[in-house]
C-alpha cells in the first residue's frame, strides 16, 4: 500500500499543479476546494465542525440520531454502503450500527482522513468488511461492489453544496448508475446572518482553513504566496443562493510558481469555494432531473438541515 501511494504521488502533484495553474489563470482567479483537505486542512475542518457557529454538523447529527430507525428502514439492512467524504465518520458509525451493511466503502480525497476513519471503524466493527477507496468524486471512479447486494450511496455533510447546480446534477446522474438509493445531506436556505456566522467564526478557524490552501501550494508545489498578505473573506450571495469563500489580496503583489507568474491587485480575490443552499422543493427538483425521486426527507427541529432519501 505504501509503495502504491509513493508511485501515485508524482501524478497527484502534477494534477494539483495543473489545477492550480489553470485556476489562477482565469479572469476570476480560483482554486478547487477539493485541495483544502491535506493533513493540516482535514484537522482544521474537524475543528470547524465543533465550532459554536458551525451549526451544520450538529444539525445533521441530531436529525440522524432522531430519525435513525426510519433512515435505516429506507436504506435497507445488509446493503453495501458507499460513503463519499467519510471524514471523521461520526454519522457513519450511527448508520453502520443501524444498517449492519454487508460492506462499507468509504471514499475520500484525503488519504490521512480515509485511513483514520477506516482504522476507527475497524476497531468498533471488527466483522465489518471495509474497502477504503481514495478518490475524487468529481472524476469517474471504479467502485468495488458485491454482487447480489443492493448499494446505497451516503453523501452527508452538505458537500453536494460545494458543486454548482450543473455539477450536482451530473454527480447525481453518475450516482444513479452506482446505486438504487441515496442519502444526501443538504444545507437549507435560512437567515443570511446565521450563514455568515458559520463561515466567519470568531476563533478564525475557517480563516486558517482557507489560508492553508495557499500554504499547501507553497509546501507541495514550491509557490511563494506570502500568507501575511492574504485574508479570508466569506459572504452569502442571495442571488445565487450560495456562500462564497475567497482569499483577498491585502496589497498588490506577484506570486510565482515555477515558470508561472500571477499579478494581483490590492483587493483582488481568489475564489476558493461555493456552498449552495437549497429549499426542500429546490433539491427535490434537482434530484428529479437526475432520475431520482425524493422518497423521504428528514430535517432537524430548527429546519436548518435536511437529509434526503432518494430512490
N, C-alpha and C positions, 0 to 999 in steps of 0.2 A: 504493500500500500504506500509506504513512504517513498519507494523508488518511483511509483507511478506519479505521485504528486510532484516530485522533482522533475520528472520528464515533462509534465504538463506545464510547469511554471513558465518557461520561455514563451509558450503560446499564449498563456493567460496575460503575461506582461505585454506582449505585442498587441493583443486585443484592447487591453487597458489603454496603452499609449495611443492606438488608433482612435479609440473613442474620445479620449481627451483632446487630441489634435483636431478631430472633426468638430467637436462641440465648441471649442474655443475659437474656431474659425468661422462660426456663424455670425450673422449680424447681431442677434441677441445671443451672446455667449452663454453656453450651458454645459452642464456636466451630468452624466447619467446617475440617478440616485442609487442604482444598484452598487456603486462603488463606495457608498458610505460604510459598508459592512466588512471592513478588515477587523482584526482583533480588537484594536482600540475602539473602532466605531461600534462594534457589537456590544462592547462593555458599556459604552456611553448610552446606547439605545436601551439597554437593560435598565440603566439608571433613569432614563426618561420615563419608562413605563411605571416607575414607582413614584413619580412626582405628583404632588397635590394637584397641580393644574392640568395634568395629562389624564383626563377622565376616561379615555378610550379603553385602556386595559381593564380598569376597574369595572366599567360598564359591561364590557363583553364577558369578563369573568363572572360577574354577578348574574347575567342572564343565562350563561351556560350552566351555572350551578342550579339556578332556579328551575330551568326547563330541561335538565339533563335527561330525564326519562323520556320525554317527548322527542328530544333530538335523537336519542339512541333508537327509538322506535322508527323514526323516519329513515335513518341511515341503514339500519338493519344489522343485527349481530352477526358476527362471523364473516363480515366483509373484508376486503382488502382496503385499508385506509391509507390514502395518499395525501400527504400534507405538504403544501407549499409554504416555505418560510417558517421552518419549525421553531427557530429562535430558542427561547428558554424552555418551551414545552410545558408550561403550567396548564394551559387549557387542554393540551394534547393528552396529558395524564388523566384528566377527568373523563375525556371521551373514550380513551382506551379502556379504562376501568369499566365503563358502562357498556361499550360495544364488544369487548373481548374479540378483537379482529383476528382473522387468520394470519394477517401480515400487516406490517406498518412500514410505509415507505416515506421517510422524511426527506424533503428536498430543500436545500438551502444553498445560497451562493457563497456563504461563509463556511469554509471547512472547519474552522475552530468552533463555531456555533453548532454546526452539524455534529461534530464529534462529541461535544459536551452533552448535547441533547440525547444522542444515542447511548452514551455511557450511563446517564442518569436513568433513562428508561429501561436499559438492560438490567440495572440493579433492582429497579422496582418491579419489573415484569420479566423475570428470568426465562419464562416459557414463550414470550412473545418473539415472533420471527421478525427481526428488524433489518431492513435493507436500505441503509442510507444512500442517498444519491446527491452528489454535489452538482448543482445545475442552475441555470438562469432561465426562469420560466418565460422570458421574452424570446427565447430561441427554442426550436424543436428539441424535445427530449425523448430518449428511449426509456420508458418507464417499465421496469420489470413487473409483470402481472402473473398471478397464479390462476391457471385455467380452472374454470368451474366456480370461481369465487367472484361475486359482484364487486366492483370497485367504486369507492366513494372518495371524491376529492374534497379535502378540507382546506379552506383558504381563509384563515382567520385574520384578525388584526387590522382590518381595513386596508390591507396592502393593495387591493384592487383599485383603491382611490389614487394610487400613485400613477396609474395608467390613464391616458386620455380616454374619453368615451369610445373612440375608434379602436384604441389598443385593447380596452377592456372587452369590447365586442369580439375582437379577434381571439383574445385569450379564452373567453367563454366558449367560443365556437371550437377552438382547439380542444378544450377540456371535454366537450360533448363527445368527442371521439375516444376519450380515455375512460370516462365513467358515465354511468347512467344517472348518478345523483351527485349533487354538490352541496356543501355547506359553506356559505360565503359571508364573511363579516363585512359590514358596510357601515361607515360612519354617516350619520344622518345630518341633514341641514338643521341649523339651530342658530341661536343668538350669536352674531359675529364676535361679541365680546368674549364669550366662552371659548370660541375657536382661537381668538387672538392669544388668550392666556395660555392655551395648551401648547402653542408653538413659540411662545416668548416667555418661558418660565423665569421666575425670579432668581433662581440659582444659576442661570446661564448654562445649564447642561445642554439644551438644544443648540445654543450658540456654539459650544465646544464640539458637539456632534457635527454641525455644519462645517466648521473650520477644519475639523480633522480630515475632511476630504482633500483640502489643499495640502495639509501636512502629509497625507498618504501619497499624493502626486510627487511631492518633494522626495519622500523616502524611497519610493519604489521606481520612480521614473527619472529622478535627478533634476526636477524643475527647481526654480528659485523663488517661489512665492514667499514674500515676507508677510507672515500671518499678522504682524502688528499693524499692517496697512489695510486690513480687511475686517469687515464687521458683518455679523449675522443680521439678516433682515427678512422678516416673515409678515405676511398680511393676507387678509381674506379678500378675494376678488369676487364680489357678488354677481357680477355679470356672467362670469364663467362658473360660478358655484364651486370655487376651489381656494384652498390655501396655497399661496406661492411662497417658496423659500428661495432666497437669493443670498449671495455674498456681494457686498457693495465695497467698491474701492474707496478708501478714505483720502487718497491722493492720486494724482497722475503717476503712472509707473509703467515699466516694461517688464514682462515676465518671459523667461527663457526656458525652453525645453529642447535640448539637443540643438538642431539647426533652426528650430521654430522660435519666432518672436511675436509676442502679442502686446499691443499698446492699449492701456486702459486709461480713460479719462477719469478724473475725480467724479465720483457718484455713479460711474458705470457699474453694472451688475453682471454677475454670473448666475444664471437661473439653475438651481440645483434640484428642486423637487416641486411637484404638484401634489396636492392631496384633495381629490374631488369628493364633494359631499353630495349625497343623493336623498331624495324623498323616497318613501316606500314605493310609490307608484312609478317614479322615475327609474328605479333599479329593476322593478318588475318588467317594464317595457324594454330595457336594455337586455335582460335575460331572454325575453321572448324573441327578440330579433336574432339571438344566437341559437334558438331552438330549444330553450328551456322553458318550463313552466315554474313559476314561483309557487310551489305547492304549500309551503309553510313559511311563516316568518315569526321570529321571536324578538322582542325588544326588552331593554331594561326598563325599570319602573319610571325613570325620568324621560324616556323616549329619546335618549341620546344616540343609541347604537342599535343596530339590527343584525340578526343572523338569519340569512335567507336559506331555506331548504329548497333547492332546485331539482326538478326531475323532468 
